[in-house]
């Protein structure tokens, strides 16, 4: 489908006053019809919170590459019509019964998933962090390219006044997923790191691996502007993966030992192959990017002899998001440069186009409903 050239269909905004719960009757939301392949801004009912749920008035929500993957059909649809958007922050607008931790007016960032409640991990009390069938916002249930979004009360993290809500939105996935990937890699201080792909995920991985003490940090991207940005944010070296000298440079940078950890934020066969071959003995390759490409590890003797590990990584745990709010509030993590643009909801197709075409080398384009 094509989503960046289709005219918007926006109904007139309702004028009815708020109901007894303080919420209006309707709201604007971007709705993706998976069968027709159309994305339109529509007037829809405002969701009401059930027991243990909250409704958040959205302050900002990011446009992520995985959103494009669903729009393009690379991720199989879970719902016939769904509101995209899973990187959101805002203010609590209503709370359901049994919700004691949150009150109307609280500033929050939303975790992008909730426990299914029925898998073995959930039945034994594991919850969101260990759920085997995690329900992902904007895929399994409506997301936050909308004025309001409903979610479980357990998926919220408080945001202090010192952190702009636009920055908090970026934390929810664009920063928390790479932070979780560092955990998956079991990265230790002074280990060498290679990061393939310097979009939102890779750029934040540069910052986060620097905070974690990785050394040296090698950033790889074909775009010169992306490499320059990575150097400014803490990478020790920035290479073009298409340069024929890059494999030799990686060996030189690591004194012939190879990388301790590599992160593939591209998710394509060439980046996977180059990253795996750059690993040293017992090196770990973490797959962060998403694509339909088939992957092959190459000759078994090379893979086994060097004891390489390839690990798939998706998402993050709630404590990761809480850590990032703390680091941002304390000034340890500066993501002020991560907000490339803030657009109104009606310009969602323009935001998609900028990300798809990498216009201006964006880290995150946000929607403000």
Secondary structure, DSSP 8 states (H G I E B T S, - for coil): ---SS--------------TTS--SEEEEEEEETTTTEEEEEEEE-----TTEEEEEEEEEEE-HHHHHHHTTSS--SSSEE-----EEEEEEEE-TT--S--TT-EEEE-SEE--S-SHHHHTT--TTT-TT-EEBTTTB--SSBSEEEEEGGGEEE--TTS-HHHHHHIIIIIHHHHHHHHHHT--TT--EEEE--SHHHHHHHHHHHHTT-SSEEEE-S-HHHHHHHHHTT-SEEE-TTSTTHHHHHHHHTTTS-EEEEEESS-SHHHHHHHHHTEEEEEEEEE-S--S-------HHHHHHTT-EEEE-----HHHHHHHHHHHHTTSS--GGGEEEEEEGGGHHHHHHHHHHTTT--SEEEEE-
